[in-house]
Amino acid sequence: MRLKGKVVLITGSGSGIGKATALLFAGEGAKVIVNDISVQGRKTVEEIQRQGGEAIFLQADVTKAAEVETMVEKALDRYGQIDVLFNNAGISGVGAVHETSEEMWDRVVNVNLKGVFLPSKSVIPHMMQRKEGCIINMSSCIAEIGLMKRAVYSATKGAVLALTKSMQVDYAPYGIRVNALLPGTILTPFVEDYLKHSYENPEEALEGIKKRQLNSELGRPEDVARAALFLASDESRFIMGSPLYVDGGVVFGKMA
């Protein structure tokens, strides 16, 4: 029960990494606030409750300040505190710079960067008042490497990593830890759908992506969830402003 008594808000936890993290955190004793832009988050809550955990669903668009503020107010009204904020919500964008429309650029930047800024802006004053808190921001290993046709996605994830470091300097005096997760390619429903609609031969594309990992396998949502659990727990109390790689060796390794 590594999170017993803690209240955790996870954005984008209706599916994929967010859902896996919500389930794991609830199993470790946390009261989980499941957030998603769609009602799909209700299924995450139902699954947590079936397993004997405690969770509520608060629907909100993390790019809209009013909705985020209302979500945080409801969470505080319900539980009186937010110990951990996991800024997980995010989307991808495919294309080199000259192939990226202004509409796609704005949408990805809005979700991936503003979607970290607004929840943090709403939760941090509460954490400052309590002189404690933990924030986990979802970056990506793409913040450290180049990858074809990921211009806007890599731009946002690099920005999230830089933002994480700056936030840590600002809020360390208030007992708030801020760290970033840098996953590699994780086999989520989003990735499966992307492969299906972006390649003539999804299986061949999948095998090509696997070769980027040293173990020749894609990560699972549970792999990232376990890393998030470590950062959310008191076990990582001396880790501040740091990137945690969950990438199967993509960044620091290369097969001969």
N, C-alpha and C positions, 0 to 999 in steps of 0.2 A: 504493500500500500504506500508507494513512494510519493503519492500526491494527496494523501488523506487530509481532508479538511480544506483543500485548496479549490478555488473557483477559477475555471479556465474558460476563456472565450476563444473559439476557433472560427475564423472566417473561412468561407468556402468549404464547409465540412459536410456537404450533402453527398459527396462521392469522393473517390480516389484517396489521395493522401490525407485530406482533411477528415474524411470519414474514418479511415483506419486509425488516425490519431485520436479522434474523439472516443472511439471504442476502447482503445488502449488506455487512455487517460481515465476514463470512467472505471475501468477495471482496476486501476491503481488508486481508486478512492476519490478522484476529483468529481466535483459538481461541474458538469460540462454545459456551456452555453453554445449550442450548435447554431451557426449562422450560415445562410446561403441566400442567393438571390432568388432561388426557386423553392417551391414547397417540398422539393426532394429531401431537404433537411429533416423533415418530419420522420422519414424512414430511418434516418440515423438515430434519432431520439427513441423511436419505437424499439429499435434493436438494442440500444443501451438499456432501456427499461426492461426488456425481456431477459436480459442478462443480470438484472438486479442492480443496475447502476442508476444514477440520478442525472437527468439532463432536461433541458428545455430548448425549444426552437424559437429563434428570433429572426424572422425574415427581414433582410435589409440589403440594399445595394451599397456596397462599400465605396462607391464613387460619388455618393450623394450625401453631403454633410448632414442634412436634416435627418435622414434615415439612420445614419450612423449614430448621431447624438441620441435619438430616440431609443435605439437598440441598447446603448450603454446605460441610459437612464433606467430602462426596464430591468436590465441585468442587475444594476445596483439596488433598485427597489426590491428585487426578489432575494438577492443574496447579501447585499450590504458591502460587497467587496469583489474585486477582480484581481486575483493573484498572478495570473498568467494570461498574456495576450499572444496568440499565435496568428500572425498575419499571413495566412496561407493562400487566400483567394488569388487567382491569377489566370491569365489566358495566354495563348501563344499567338505568334504571327509569323507567317512564312514568306520569305522573299528577300532578295538583296535590296539595297537602298533604292535603286532605279525601278524595282518592281513593286515597291511598297506604296500603296495609295495613302494620301493624307488621312483619309477616313480610318484606314487600318492603323496607321501610326498613332493617331489620337486615341483610338479605342484601347490599344494595348498599353500605351503610356498611362491612360486614365485608370485602368483596372490594376495594372501591376505596380504602379508607383503611387498614384493617388489613393489606391486601395490599401496601401500601407500607411500613408500619411494620415488619412482621416481617422481610422480607428485608433491609431497611436495618439493623435492629438486629443481625442476624447477621453481615452483611458489614463493617459499619463498624469494629468492633474490629480486624479484620485490616488494613483500610486505615490506621487510626490507627497501628498498629505499623509499617507500611511508610512512613508519612508521605507518602502519595500515594493518589490515587483519584479516580474520577469517578462521580457518581450522577445519573441522569436520571429524573425522576418524570413520569408521564403525567397531566397535568391536562387542561384543555379550555378552549376559548374561552368556554364557558358559565360559567366562573369569573368572567368580566368583564361578562357581559350577562345580561339576563333572557330566558327562553325558555319558552313555554307548556308546561305539563305535564311539567316535568323537575325537580320539587322535590328529590327525594333525590339524583338524579344531580348537579345543580348544587351541592348542599350538599357532596357529597364532593369534587368537583373544585375547589371554592373552598378546601376544607380542605387538599387536596394542595398547592395553590399557597402557602398560608400556611405549611404544614409545610416546604416547600422552602426558603423564606426563613429560617425559624428554624434549620433544619439547617445552612444555609450559615454562619450566624453561629457556631454551635457547633463546626463542624469545619474552618473555614478555617485555624485554627492548625496543623492536622495535614496541610495540603496537599491537602485533599479539596475538590473542586468539586461543588456541587449546583445543578442547574438543572431547569427544568420545560418541557415541551412543551405548547403549547396549540393543538391542532388544531381545525379546524372540522369539518363533517360530511365524513367520509371514506368512500368507497364500498368497504366491506369486506363479506365474507359476512354478518356480523352485521347490518349496515344493510340489506342486501338482504332478509334474512329478516324483519327488523322491518317493513319496508315491506309485504312480502307478507302478513303476518299482522295488521297493524294498520290497514290501509286497504282499503276496497272497491275502489278504483282505485289500485294502487301506482304506475303510471306518472304519473298526475296528481299524486299526493303527491310523487313524485320531482321533478317540474318545479317544484312549489311550494318545495321545499327548495333547489333550485338558485338560486332568485331571491334567497336570502339572501347569496349570494356575489357579489362585484363582477364576477367573470368569468363568472358564470352556469353554473359547473361545480362538481361535487363534487371534492374532493381524492382522490388515490389513495394507497394504503398506501406506495408508493415516495416520495411527496412528504414524508411524515413521516419515513420511514427516512433520507432524505438530511439532514434537519434533525438527526436523532438522531446521525448520523455526524459532523456538524460539532461537536456538543456533546461527543461522545466523543473526538474527536481533539485533538491539541495545538494546533490552530488556534484553539480557543476558550479558551485558557489564561487569558485575562483576563476571561472571562465567569463571573460568580459570583452565585448566588441570583436568577437572571433568568428571566423567562418568555419563551419563544420562540414567537411566533405563526405557525401554519401553517394559516391559516383562510380564505384567498381574499378577505381584506378584510372579514370579517364584523364584527369588533370596531370597527375604526376607520373604516369607510366605509359610506355609504348612498347608494343611487341616488336621484335626484330623482324 
